[in-house]
């Protein structure tokens, strides 16, 4: 499995206060996270199930459970979005508040039951980003950080430029992280880095194929909760992702 982590710009002081005034009426959480999952025609039903199993397994992982516990009392808010062609998407799981191991394990069960709601189509990453932005702006939570976690196995071939949508998201203080699945396009990581990923503390992970998705998803979710890695890591060298004492402990917890 290849792993790529890179440094983006740090959030400016007070950037979360740029949200609209209604944010004061929302429930404060450590993180608002949209999991945007590729459901285009390049993803077979078996591969889609592997994505769902990977996400569910991440919420059952001991290190992730500990990370969630450490966000108490705020917890995190998470939602699950499926996407494919321009305008084709489905909210598989609307916002859930996850603040304990019990919440996380219940969420894992819900992910496994969520099924495929978007049955193929082209690849419009801008659709995923646009709808995720709508979901982040229109929920009942106010996150200290707001993140779109987009995973996919191909470049955009329909819809607006993902880079344009990324710029709008970043302007709103939203971070976009990526999980590029390389089974069909070995250079997809470079595309995601150039056109998709960006914002405060953004980072990118890769999976060699869908069977490898679960390992990358576990690491990705962990770093999205605790905060992203801060330095480049060579492929298959997870120890290099956070070169400090805390990072080494984090790495051991994820193995």
C-alpha positions as CSV (number, residue, x, y, z in Angstrom):
1,X,0.0,0.0,0.0
2,X,1.2,3.5,-0.9
3,X,0.8,6.4,1.5
4,X,1.1,10.0,0.6
5,X,0.7,12.8,3.2
6,X,1.5,16.4,2.5
7,X,1.4,19.7,4.2
8,X,-1.2,22.3,3.2
9,X,-1.6,25.7,4.7
10,X,-2.5,26.1,8.4
11,X,-5.9,27.4,9.4
12,X,-5.9,31.1,10.2
13,X,-6.8,32.2,13.7
14,X,-10.6,32.5,14.0
15,X,-11.4,31.0,10.6
16,X,-14.2,29.0,12.1
17,X,-15.9,32.2,13.1
18,X,-16.4,33.0,9.4
19,X,-19.5,30.8,9.5
20,X,-22.9,32.5,9.5
21,X,-24.5,33.8,12.6
22,X,-26.8,30.8,12.9
23,X,-23.8,28.8,13.8
24,X,-24.1,30.0,17.4
25,X,-27.4,27.9,17.6
26,X,-25.7,24.7,16.4
27,X,-24.2,22.0,18.6
28,X,-20.4,22.4,18.9
29,X,-18.4,19.4,17.7
30,X,-14.7,18.7,17.3
31,X,-15.2,17.8,13.6
32,X,-17.8,17.9,10.9
33,X,-17.0,15.2,8.4
34,X,-18.6,14.2,5.1
35,X,-17.5,10.8,3.8
36,X,-18.0,11.1,0.0
37,X,-17.8,7.7,-1.6
38,X,-17.4,6.9,-5.3
39,X,-20.4,5.0,-6.7
40,X,-19.7,5.5,-10.4
41,X,-19.7,2.7,-13.0
42,X,-16.0,2.0,-12.5
43,X,-16.9,0.7,-9.1
44,X,-18.4,-2.8,-9.1
45,X,-20.9,-3.9,-6.5
46,X,-18.2,-6.0,-4.8
47,X,-15.8,-3.0,-4.8
48,X,-18.6,-0.8,-3.4
49,X,-19.1,-3.3,-0.5
50,X,-15.4,-3.2,0.2
51,X,-15.6,0.6,0.6
52,X,-18.5,0.2,3.0
53,X,-16.7,-2.5,4.9
54,X,-13.6,-0.3,5.1
55,X,-15.5,2.7,6.5
56,X,-17.4,0.5,9.0
57,X,-14.2,-1.2,10.0
58,X,-12.5,2.2,10.6
59,X,-15.2,3.1,13.1
60,X,-14.5,-0.2,14.9
61,X,-10.7,0.3,15.1
62,X,-9.3,0.6,18.6
63,X,-7.1,3.6,17.7
64,X,-10.1,5.4,16.1
65,X,-12.3,4.7,19.0
66,X,-9.7,6.2,21.3
67,X,-9.4,9.2,19.1
68,X,-13.2,9.7,19.2
69,X,-13.2,9.3,23.0
70,X,-10.5,12.1,23.3
71,X,-12.9,14.5,21.5
72,X,-15.2,14.4,24.5
73,X,-17.4,16.1,25.4
74,X,-17.9,17.6,21.9
75,X,-17.6,14.4,19.8
76,X,-17.7,14.5,16.0
77,X,-20.6,14.8,13.4
78,X,-20.4,12.5,10.4
79,X,-22.4,11.9,7.3
80,X,-22.1,9.5,4.3
81,X,-22.6,10.6,0.7
82,X,-22.6,8.5,-2.4
83,X,-21.8,10.1,-5.8
84,X,-21.2,9.5,-9.4
85,X,-22.3,11.6,-12.5
86,X,-23.0,15.3,-12.6
87,X,-26.0,15.9,-10.2
88,X,-26.1,12.2,-9.3
89,X,-25.7,11.7,-5.5
90,X,-27.5,10.2,-2.5
91,X,-27.2,10.9,1.2
92,X,-26.9,7.4,2.5
93,X,-26.6,8.4,6.1
94,X,-27.5,11.8,7.3
95,X,-25.7,13.5,10.1
96,X,-24.9,11.4,13.2
97,X,-23.3,12.6,16.4
98,X,-20.5,10.2,17.4
99,X,-19.0,10.9,20.8
100,X,-18.3,7.5,22.3
101,X,-17.3,4.0,21.4
102,X,-20.9,3.0,21.6
103,X,-21.9,5.7,19.1
104,X,-19.0,4.7,16.7
105,X,-19.9,1.0,16.8
106,X,-23.6,1.8,16.1
107,X,-22.5,4.0,13.2
108,X,-20.4,1.1,11.8
109,X,-23.5,-1.1,11.8
110,X,-25.5,1.7,10.0
111,X,-22.8,2.0,7.3
112,X,-23.0,-1.8,6.7
113,X,-26.7,-1.6,6.3
114,X,-26.7,1.5,4.1
115,X,-26.6,-0.2,0.7
116,X,-25.8,1.2,-2.8
117,X,-28.1,4.1,-3.7
118,X,-26.3,5.4,-6.7
119,X,-26.0,2.6,-9.3
120,X,-23.2,3.7,-11.6
121,X,-22.6,6.7,-13.9
122,X,-19.8,9.0,-14.8
123,X,-17.3,10.5,-12.4
124,X,-18.1,14.0,-11.3
125,X,-16.0,14.9,-8.3
126,X,-17.4,18.4,-8.4
127,X,-20.8,16.9,-7.7
128,X,-19.4,15.2,-4.6
129,X,-17.8,18.4,-3.3
130,X,-20.7,20.6,-4.1
131,X,-23.3,18.4,-2.3
132,X,-20.9,17.9,0.6
133,X,-20.6,21.7,1.0
134,X,-24.4,22.0,1.1
135,X,-24.5,19.3,3.8
136,X,-21.9,21.1,5.9
137,X,-23.7,24.4,5.7
138,X,-27.1,23.0,6.4
139,X,-26.7,20.8,9.4
140,X,-27.3,21.2,13.1
141,X,-23.6,21.2,14.1
142,X,-20.8,23.8,14.4
143,X,-17.5,22.1,13.9
144,X,-14.1,23.4,15.0
145,X,-13.0,21.8,11.7
146,X,-15.0,21.0,8.6
147,X,-13.8,18.2,6.3
148,X,-14.9,16.5,3.1
149,X,-13.3,13.1,2.8
150,X,-13.6,12.1,-0.9
151,X,-12.6,8.7,-2.1
152,X,-12.5,7.4,-5.7
153,X,-10.8,5.4,-8.3
154,X,-10.7,7.8,-11.3
155,X,-10.4,11.3,-12.6
156,X,-13.4,13.5,-13.1
157,X,-14.8,13.0,-16.6
158,X,-18.0,15.0,-16.2
159,X,-19.2,18.2,-14.5
160,X,-17.4,21.2,-13.4
161,X,-13.7,21.3,-12.6
162,X,-13.0,19.9,-9.1
163,X,-10.4,22.6,-8.7
164,X,-13.0,25.3,-9.0
165,X,-15.3,23.6,-6.5
166,X,-12.3,23.1,-4.2
167,X,-11.5,26.8,-4.3
168,X,-15.1,27.6,-3.2
169,X,-14.9,25.1,-0.4
170,X,-11.5,26.3,0.8
171,X,-12.8,29.9,0.8
172,X,-15.5,28.8,3.2
173,X,-12.9,27.2,5.5
174,X,-13.7,23.6,4.4
175,X,-10.8,21.2,4.0
176,X,-10.9,18.5,1.3
177,X,-8.9,15.3,2.0
178,X,-8.5,12.5,-0.5
179,X,-8.2,8.7,-0.7
180,X,-7.2,7.8,-4.2
181,X,-7.7,4.1,-5.2
182,X,-5.0,3.3,-7.8
183,X,-6.3,0.1,-9.3
184,X,-7.3,1.6,-12.6
185,X,-5.2,4.8,-12.7
186,X,-1.8,4.4,-11.1
187,X,-1.1,8.1,-11.3
188,X,-4.4,9.1,-9.7
189,X,-2.6,10.4,-6.6
190,X,-1.0,13.2,-8.6
191,X,-4.4,14.2,-10.1
192,X,-6.0,14.3,-6.6
193,X,-3.2,16.4,-5.3
194,X,-3.4,18.9,-8.2
195,X,-7.2,19.1,-8.6
196,X,-9.0,17.8,-5.6
197,X,-7.3,18.0,-2.2
198,X,-6.8,21.3,-0.4
199,X,-7.6,23.5,2.5
200,X,-6.5,23.9,6.1
201,X,-4.3,20.9,7.0
202,X,-5.4,18.8,4.0
203,X,-3.8,15.5,3.1
204,X,-4.0,12.6,0.7
205,X,-3.8,8.8,1.2
206,X,-3.7,6.1,-1.5
207,X,-4.8,2.5,-1.7
208,X,-3.4,0.2,-4.3
209,X,-6.8,-1.3,-4.9
210,X,-10.2,-1.7,-3.2
211,X,-9.0,-4.6,-1.1
212,X,-6.5,-2.3,0.4
213,X,-9.1,0.4,1.0
214,X,-9.8,-0.6,4.6
215,X,-6.2,0.0,5.9
216,X,-6.0,3.4,4.3
217,X,-9.5,4.4,5.5
218,X,-8.6,3.5,9.1
219,X,-5.5,5.7,9.0
220,X,-7.4,8.5,7.2
221,X,-10.2,8.6,9.6
222,X,-7.8,8.6,12.6
223,X,-5.8,11.6,11.3
224,X,-9.0,13.4,10.4
225,X,-10.1,13.2,14.0
226,X,-6.8,13.9,15.7
227,X,-5.5,16.3,13.1
228,X,-3.6,15.7,9.9
229,X,-0.1,14.5,9.4
230,X,2.3,17.4,9.0
231,X,5.1,16.1,6.8
232,X,5.6,14.1,3.6
233,X,5.7,10.3,4.1
234,X,7.3,8.0,1.5
235,X,5.2,5.1,0.2
236,X,4.8,2.3,2.8
237,X,6.6,4.4,5.5
238,X,3.8,5.3,7.9
239,X,6.3,6.0,10.7
240,X,7.5,9.1,8.7
241,X,4.1,10.7,8.6
242,X,4.3,12.4,11.9
243,X,8.0,12.5,13.0
244,X,7.6,13.2,16.7
245,X,7.0,11.2,19.9
246,X,3.3,11.6,19.8
247,X,3.3,10.5,16.2
248,X,5.2,7.4,16.9
249,X,2.7,6.4,19.6
250,X,-0.1,7.1,17.1
251,X,1.6,4.8,14.5
252,X,1.8,2.0,17.0
253,X,-1.9,2.4,17.9
254,X,-2.8,2.1,14.2
255,X,-1.0,-1.2,13.5
